[in-house]
Amino acid sequence: MAKVRIRVELNHAGIRNLARSAGMQNSMVGVAEKVAATAGPGFIVKRGMSRNRARAAVVASNLEAIQAEQNDRALTRAISAGKVS
């Protein structure tokens, strides 16, 4: 049987445009909002854009949220709410 060689060339500019698109940003923020809501009060979503991709993060915004994560792992437990199937 003959060996078949496949060469794949990535369109890096296209991938970067996709990763920075409004749709990607909205999708990531939507997932982060689910995680923040599951984690409880005091957890907020921060969004951003790097050179290559959109970002979203869930952070504790007050002392109660920090203590909820420290004592009960509220944010850590809420990560599963962000799973996309």
C-alpha positions in Angstrom: 0.0 0.0 0.0 1.4 3.4 -1.0 2.1 6.0 1.6 0.0 9.1 1.2 1.5 12.4 2.3 -0.8 15.2 3.3 0.4 18.7 3.7 -1.8 21.2 5.6 -1.1 24.9 5.4 -2.8 27.0 8.0 -4.1 30.5 7.2 -2.7 32.2 10.3 -4.4 35.5 9.6 -7.7 33.8 9.1 -7.4 31.9 12.4 -6.5 35.1 14.2 -9.5 36.9 12.7 -11.8 34.0 13.8 -10.3 34.0 17.3 -10.8 37.8 17.6 -14.3 37.9 16.0 -17.3 39.2 17.8 -18.9 35.8 17.6 -16.0 34.2 19.5 -16.0 37.0 22.0 -19.8 36.6 22.6 -19.5 32.9 22.9 -16.7 33.1 25.5 -18.5 35.8 27.5 -21.6 33.7 27.5 -19.8 30.7 28.9 -18.1 32.9 31.5 -21.4 34.4 32.5 -22.8 30.9 33.2 -19.8 30.1 35.4 -20.1 33.4 37.2 -23.8 32.9 37.9 -23.2 29.4 39.1 -20.4 30.5 41.4 -22.7 33.0 43.1 -22.8 36.7 44.0 -19.6 38.7 43.8 -18.1 36.9 40.8 -18.0 39.0 37.6 -16.9 38.5 34.0 -14.0 40.4 32.6 -13.6 40.4 28.9 -10.6 41.4 26.8 -8.8 41.2 23.5 -5.2 40.2 23.1 -3.2 40.4 19.9 -4.3 37.0 18.8 -7.5 36.1 20.5 -10.6 37.2 22.5 -10.6 36.4 26.2 -13.1 36.2 29.1 -12.4 35.5 32.7 -14.5 35.1 35.9 -13.0 36.9 38.9 -14.0 37.6 42.4 -15.0 41.3 42.8 -15.3 41.5 46.5 -14.1 40.1 49.8 -17.1 37.7 50.2 -16.5 36.2 46.8 -12.8 35.8 47.6 -13.7 34.0 50.9 -16.3 31.9 49.1 -13.6 30.6 46.7 -11.0 30.3 49.5 -13.3 28.4 51.9 -15.8 26.6 49.7 -14.1 26.6 46.2 -17.2 28.3 44.8 -15.6 29.3 41.5 -13.7 26.1 41.1 -16.9 24.1 41.5 -18.7 26.3 39.1 -16.3 25.6 36.2 -18.3 22.6 35.0 -21.2 25.0 34.3 -19.1 26.4 31.4 -18.7 23.1 29.6 -19.9 23.3 26.0 -21.1 20.1 24.4 
